[in-house]
């Protein structure tokens, strides 16, 4: 539809310009004729426009075609907006059901995601909820999550209790993040390495601030204490 609009727009104004010129030339010829108010005189006047009849007809056809395309475009936009609004409601309700799963370990990630649901949906809607290339993955990640990874990580309840890392491939918040992303997109229709590439982008941001806290021995010790406290039901942060 949009591909047709531009050439028809230019054709429309070209024909209008020629039609106006033809009308002016025919009118000038009409002024040269002697005044005859009879029916035959009027018919003679109209004959001056006969050579341009095809031009006038073509102009009329193109104008009505352009108006029809505009009307169809408006109808298509209205239908698309209606479909988008309906999908948005269903999508948000579905994601919110899964958001509750983050409450225990990632409560603030839950709040952050809740605030962005509308804009994330509208972004994914335009992509039909599919991420098709690594460039799309990076764009999606950078747009919505890159600057929040440290916040997600440091506000994770396990991190708040352990506060160190086993190695540079560890993340406390990645599992919760991945869980939600899979809910948000049509994972089966994304390219095969989508989650792998997304994980690499996520871990890269974690590594920026975790490298000073990597201590395998301290991690093992504190992690064991954390598990014991959790099993005993001791209050955790």
N, C-alpha and C positions, 0 to 999 in steps of 0.2 A: 504493500500500500504506500509506504513512504517513498519507495523508489519511483513510483508513478507520479507523485505529487510535484516534484521539482520540474521535470520536463513539461508536464501539463501546465504548470504555473507560467513558465516562460512562453510556451506556445499560446496560451490564453492571451497574454498581454501583447504578443506579436500580432495576433489576429485582431485584437481590439484596436491596435494602432492602425493597421491596414483598413479596417472597417471604418474608422473615423475619417481616415484620409479619403476613402472611396465615397463616403457620405458627403464630405465637403466638396469633392470634385463634381459629384452628381448635382449637388445643390447649386454650385456655380453655373453649371449648364442650365439648370432650371430657371435661374434669374435672367438668362438670356432669352428665354421663351416669352412670347407675348402672353399676357394674362388672359386665361380662358377658364371661368368658373364652372363650366359645364362638366358633365361626367366624362365625355371624351377628352376634354382638356386635362382632367386629373389623371386619366389613364395614360395619356401621352407623357405626363410628368413622371409617373411611376416607371415608365419604360426606361427612363434614364438610369434607374437602379438595376435593371435587368442584367447587365454585364457583370455586376458584382454579387448576384444572387448566391452563387456558390460560396463566395467569401463570407457573406452574412450568415448563411446556413452553417458553415463550418465554425464560425465564431460562437453561434448559439449552442451547437453541439458540445464544443469544448468547454464553454461556460457551465452548462448543465452537468457535464461530466466532472468538472472540478468541484462543483457544489456537492455532487453525489459522493465523491471521494471524501470531502470534508465531513459530510454527515456520517459516512461509514466509519471514518476515523474517530469521531466523537463517540459513536456507539461502541466501537471496539475499546476505546479508553475507559468508557463507563463499565463495560463488562469486565475488563481486566481489573479495574479498581475494586469492583464488587467481588470478583474471584479472589483477589489479593487479600481483601479484608476478611473474607470467610476463611481462607487458608491461615491467615495470621491468628485468628481466634483459636482454631483447632491446634495449630502448631504451639502457641503459647501455653494452652492448657496441657498439652502433652508434655512439653518441656518442664513445666512447673511440677508435674507429678514426679518427675525424676529428680528435680532440684532438691526435694526433701531428703534424698539419699546423701546429700553433702552435709547435712546439718551437724552430724557428730564430729567429723574431722575437718571439714572446710566451711564453717558457718559464714565467714566473711566472703568467701568465694561465691557462696549462694546469694548473698546480698548484691554483690557486684554483678553477677550474671542477671539477676532479676531486674536490675536497673537498665540493662542493655538489651533486653529481649526484643523490644520493638525494632531497634535499628539493626540488630543482627538478623532478625527475620527478614526485613525488607532487603537487606544485602543478599541473603541466601535465596530469597524468592526470585530475584533477577537472574540468579544462576541455576534456577530450578532445583535448589538444594543439593547441587552437585559440585564437587571440587575436582577439576579435570586435569590440572597440571601442577607441577611444583611451584610455578609462578603464582598460580591462584592460591595455593596453600600459604605461601609467604605473604601475599597481599592480605588475605583473610586474617592471618596471625598478627601481622604488623598493625593492621587497622584497629583491631579490637583487644588484643591480649598482650602484645609484646611488653608494653610499659607497666603491666599489672602482674607479671610473673613473680617478681620478688615479693609483692604484697601477698599473692596467693600462697606462696611458699612459707613466708615467715608467720602468716596467720593460721597456718595449719596446726591443729592441736598436737600432733605428734612432734612436729618441729619445735613447738613451744616447750615441750617436755624433754626433748633430747638435745636439740640445738647444735648438733654436729653431724657430719656425713661419713658414711663408710668409704665412699670413693666418689670420683667426679661424674659418675653415671647415675647417681642417686637423686631422686626428687621425692619429696613428701606429698606434693600436691598433684603430680602428673596424673595419677590414676583417676582421681576425681574429675580432673579437667578432661581427660580422654573420654570418660564415661558420658559426660554431658555433650561433647562434640559429636559423638556417634549418634546421640539422640537427635541432635539438631540437623544433621545432614542425612541424605540418602546414602548411607555408607556403602551399600552394595553397588551403587552407580558411580561412586568416586573412583579415581584411578587407583590401581592396586597398592601403591606405596604411600598413599595419602597419610595414614596414621604414622607410619615410620618417619616420613619427612616432617610431619608436625611434631613428633617427639624430639627429633633432632633440633628443631628450632626452639622448642620449649627448654630442652636441657642446656642449650647454648646460653640462654638467659639465666638459668639457674647457676651454671658454672661461673658466671660473671661475679657472683657474690658468695658462692659456696666454697671456692678454692681455699680460702683462709680458714675454713672450719672443717676441713677433711682430716679426720683422725680415726682410723679404723679401730684402734684399741679402745679409745674413749667411747666410740660409738657402740661397740659390743657391750661394754660395761653398762653404759647408761640405758641402752636399749633393753638389756635384761632386767634392770631395775624397773624400767617403765612397764614392761610386761607383767612383772610380779605385782606391782602396785595396781595395775589394771585388773588382774585376776582377783586380788584381795578386795577390790572395790574402793581403793583409796582414792580420794578426790584428786583429779588431775586438772591442769589448767584448761 
